[in-house]
Amino acid sequence: MQVYTEDHCAFGEPTFVPAGDDSAEGDGFLLATAYDERSDRGHLAVFDASGPERGPIATVQLAHRIPAGFHGIWRPG
């Protein structure tokens, strides 16, 4: 499988989020933070887990950069 890339972005480790509580295995999304060297800012990229090579289906632009090596975990509130 070809991995999605943007020459000007460095992506962090993705986190898998299931599409729902009763979703089939692998049915969901990959969330990955990225650093954009052109703007010196970060964004969150949302990928369909079934085809990340197609690129993000959504992005959330951030007003600051994400530090290299940033790690996090998503859990219910």
Secondary structure, 3 states (H helix, E strand, C coil): CCCCCCCCEEECCCEEEECCCCCCCCCEEEEEEEEECCCCEEEEEEEECCCHHHCCCEEEECCCCCCCCCCCCCCCC
